Amino acid sequence: MISGRSWFAEALCTFALVFFGPLSIIVSSTMFGDSLNLEGLLIISLAHGGAIGLMVYAFGHVSGAHINPAVTIPMMITKRISIVNGIGYIVFQCIGAIIAAFTLKAIFPVLGAKVNFGTQGGPSDLLGNSAMSGFALELVFTFFLVTVIFMTAVHKKAPAGMYGLVIGGMIFLLHLVGIPLTGASMNPARTLGPALASGYWDFHWIYWAGPIIGGIIAGLIMHYVFVKKAETSTA
């Protein structure tokens, strides 16, 4: 059954992520300079984690608050959402991300352009600018993000009411360690919106392939090893 309300919720949630996340990058760059430092890293990580955690609590009961094609695709594969609704989720996630990025472009045309409106810049010098290393890290990062989602928001025996805090905390952790390495996307929609607004497409493919593959692997393992068994035992 198609749920337009859920699609709209996904657009709102993704708008929040792609507005407040890149906005924190713009603010950090303006306050602390263009080079990444501890203050900026903490602000950016907290903004992304906070946006996700709060939206999960606000809209989790409406759409599940996937906010990410790399989350929706494993949910489709494990039949937790229909193919039609899953496609709707992904389309509206991308729409929300694009509108958010162009909203930032309208408000901060100069300051935002300095940081490509929050677009991830590809694998850093710490990785030798290796696309394969960046791809591998985005895969691993998203594997653990989707693992946390399945084990806290999907698993029947997960502690009630903790999923938003845990998922937001995982996003914070992944940004804390991932920003200096790949820019920490774990979300194709998060990268797509700012890329369209900025025209910066370098290494763009790693932010689709890595998260989607990592999410699918995590979703299948969590579903068949942990979640399905719990559902069967409580049936």
C-alpha positions as CSV (number, residue, x, y, z in Angstrom):
1,M,0.0,0.0,0.0
2,I,1.5,3.4,-1.1
3,S,2.0,5.8,1.8
4,G,2.4,9.4,0.6
5,R,2.6,10.6,4.2
6,S,5.6,8.4,4.7
7,W,7.3,9.6,1.5
8,F,6.8,13.2,2.6
9,A,8.2,12.4,6.1
10,E,11.3,11.0,4.4
11,A,11.7,14.2,2.4
12,L,11.4,16.3,5.5
13,C,13.9,14.2,7.5
14,T,16.5,14.2,4.7
15,F,16.0,17.9,4.2
16,A,16.9,18.3,7.9
17,L,20.0,16.2,7.6
18,V,21.2,18.0,4.4
19,F,20.4,21.4,5.7
20,F,21.9,21.2,9.2
21,G,24.8,18.9,8.4
22,P,26.3,21.1,5.6
23,L,25.3,24.2,7.5
24,S,27.5,23.0,10.3
25,I,30.4,22.7,7.8
26,I,29.7,26.3,6.5
27,V,29.7,27.6,10.1
28,S,32.8,25.7,11.1
29,S,34.7,26.9,8.1
30,T,33.7,30.5,8.8
31,M,34.5,30.4,12.5
32,F,37.6,28.2,12.6
33,G,39.1,28.5,9.1
34,D,39.2,26.2,6.1
35,S,41.4,23.5,7.5
36,L,39.8,20.9,9.7
37,N,40.4,21.2,13.4
38,L,39.1,19.6,16.6
39,E,36.4,22.3,17.2
40,G,35.1,22.0,13.6
41,L,35.2,18.2,13.7
42,L,33.1,18.1,16.9
43,I,30.6,20.6,15.6
44,I,30.1,18.8,12.3
45,S,29.9,15.4,13.9
46,L,27.3,16.6,16.5
47,A,25.2,18.4,13.9
48,H,24.9,15.3,11.7
49,G,24.3,13.0,14.7
50,G,21.8,15.3,16.2
51,A,19.9,15.9,13.0
52,I,19.6,12.1,12.4
53,G,18.7,11.2,16.0
54,L,16.1,13.9,16.4
55,M,14.4,13.1,13.1
56,V,14.4,9.4,14.0
57,Y,12.4,10.3,17.1
58,A,10.2,12.8,15.3
59,F,9.2,10.7,12.3
60,G,10.2,7.1,13.2
61,H,6.6,6.2,13.9
62,V,5.5,7.6,10.5
63,S,8.0,6.3,8.0
64,G,10.7,4.5,10.0
65,A,12.9,7.6,9.3
66,H,15.3,5.8,7.0
67,I,16.7,9.2,5.7
68,N,19.1,7.2,3.5
69,P,18.8,5.1,0.3
70,A,21.4,2.8,1.8
71,V,19.0,2.0,4.6
72,T,15.9,1.8,2.5
73,I,17.4,-0.7,0.0
74,P,18.2,-3.3,2.7
75,M,14.7,-2.8,4.1
76,M,13.3,-3.6,0.6
77,I,15.5,-6.6,0.2
78,T,14.4,-8.0,3.6
79,K,10.8,-7.2,2.7
80,R,10.3,-4.8,5.6
81,I,9.0,-2.3,3.0
82,S,7.4,-2.9,-0.4
83,I,9.3,-2.2,-3.6
84,V,6.9,0.6,-4.6
85,N,7.2,2.3,-1.2
86,G,10.9,1.8,-1.1
87,I,11.3,3.5,-4.5
88,G,9.1,6.3,-3.2
89,Y,11.3,6.7,-0.1
90,I,14.4,6.9,-2.2
91,V,13.0,9.4,-4.6
92,F,11.7,11.7,-1.8
93,Q,14.9,11.3,0.2
94,C,16.8,12.6,-2.9
95,I,14.2,15.4,-3.4
96,G,14.6,16.5,0.2
97,A,18.4,16.5,-0.1
98,I,18.4,18.5,-3.3
99,I,15.9,21.1,-1.9
100,A,18.0,21.5,1.3
101,A,21.2,22.0,-0.7
102,F,19.8,24.6,-2.9
103,T,18.2,26.3,0.1
104,L,21.7,26.6,1.6
105,K,23.0,27.9,-1.8
106,A,20.3,30.6,-1.8
107,I,21.1,31.7,1.8
108,F,24.9,31.3,1.7
109,P,26.0,31.6,-1.9
110,V,29.6,32.7,-1.2
111,L,30.3,31.0,2.2
112,G,28.7,27.7,1.0
113,A,30.6,27.7,-2.3
114,K,33.8,27.7,-0.3
115,V,33.0,24.3,1.1
116,N,31.0,23.0,-2.0
117,F,27.9,23.3,0.1
118,G,29.0,20.4,2.3
119,T,29.8,17.9,-0.5
120,Q,32.2,15.2,0.6
121,G,35.6,15.8,-1.1
122,G,36.6,12.2,-1.8
123,P,39.4,10.2,-0.1
124,S,41.8,12.4,1.8
125,D,45.6,12.6,1.7
126,L,45.5,10.2,4.7
127,L,44.3,7.6,2.3
128,G,46.6,8.6,-0.4
129,N,43.5,9.9,-2.3
130,S,42.8,6.3,-3.1
131,A,39.3,5.8,-4.5
132,M,39.3,2.1,-3.5
133,S,40.3,2.9,0.1
134,G,37.5,5.5,0.2
135,F,35.0,3.1,-1.2
136,A,36.0,0.4,1.3
137,L,35.7,2.8,4.3
138,E,32.3,4.0,3.1
139,L,31.2,0.4,2.8
140,V,32.4,-0.5,6.4
141,F,31.0,2.7,7.9
142,T,27.6,2.0,6.4
143,F,27.7,-1.6,7.4
144,F,27.9,-0.6,11.0
145,L,25.3,2.1,10.6
146,V,22.8,-0.3,9.1
147,T,23.7,-2.9,11.7
148,V,22.8,-0.5,14.5
149,I,19.5,0.4,12.8
150,F,18.5,-3.2,12.4
151,M,19.5,-4.2,15.9
152,T,17.9,-1.2,17.7
153,A,15.0,0.0,15.5
154,V,14.0,-3.4,13.9
155,H,14.9,-6.1,16.3
156,K,11.9,-7.1,18.4
157,K,13.9,-7.4,21.6
158,A,15.8,-4.1,21.4
159,P,15.4,-1.8,24.4
160,A,12.4,0.4,23.8
161,G,12.9,4.1,23.0
162,M,16.7,3.9,22.6
163,Y,17.0,3.7,18.8
164,G,17.1,7.4,18.1
165,L,19.9,8.0,20.7
166,V,21.9,5.0,19.5
167,I,21.5,5.7,15.8
168,G,22.4,9.4,16.3
169,G,25.4,8.3,18.4
170,M,26.6,6.0,15.7
171,I,26.3,8.8,13.1
172,F,28.4,11.0,15.5
173,L,31.0,8.3,15.9
174,L,31.2,7.7,12.1
175,H,31.6,11.4,11.4
176,L,34.2,11.8,14.1
177,V,36.5,9.2,12.6
178,G,35.3,9.4,9.0
179,I,35.4,13.1,8.2
180,P,39.2,13.3,8.0
181,L,39.2,10.2,5.7
182,T,36.3,10.3,3.3
183,G,34.1,13.2,4.5
184,A,31.8,10.6,6.0
185,S,28.7,10.2,3.8
186,M,27.3,6.8,4.4
187,N,24.3,8.2,2.5
188,P,24.0,8.7,-1.3
189,A,21.2,11.3,-0.9
190,R,23.4,13.3,1.6
191,T,26.1,13.6,-1.1
192,L,23.8,14.0,-4.1
193,G,22.1,17.2,-3.0
194,P,25.3,19.2,-2.3
195,A,27.0,17.8,-5.4
196,L,24.2,19.2,-7.6
197,A,24.3,22.5,-5.8
198,S,28.1,22.8,-6.1
199,G,28.8,21.0,-9.3
200,Y,31.5,19.0,-7.4
201,W,31.4,15.4,-8.6
202,D,34.9,14.1,-7.8
203,F,34.8,10.5,-6.5
204,H,31.0,10.8,-6.4
205,W,30.5,7.1,-7.2
206,I,32.1,5.9,-4.0
207,Y,29.4,7.6,-2.0
208,W,26.8,5.5,-3.8
209,A,28.5,2.2,-4.2
210,G,30.1,1.9,-0.8
211,P,27.1,2.8,1.3
212,I,24.6,0.7,-0.7
213,I,26.8,-2.4,-0.8
214,G,27.7,-2.0,2.9
215,G,24.0,-1.5,3.8
216,I,22.9,-4.5,1.9
217,I,25.5,-6.8,3.5
218,A,24.6,-5.6,7.0
219,G,20.8,-5.8,6.3
220,L,21.1,-9.4,5.1
221,I,23.3,-10.6,8.0
222,M,21.3,-8.8,10.7
223,H,18.0,-10.0,9.2
224,Y,18.9,-13.7,8.8
225,V,21.2,-14.1,11.8
226,F,19.5,-12.0,14.5
227,V,16.2,-10.3,13.6
228,K,14.4,-13.1,11.9
229,K,15.2,-15.6,14.7
230,A,13.9,-13.1,17.3
231,E,10.7,-12.7,15.3
232,T,10.2,-16.4,15.0
233,S,10.8,-17.1,18.7
234,T,8.2,-14.4,19.7
235,A,5.6,-15.4,17.2
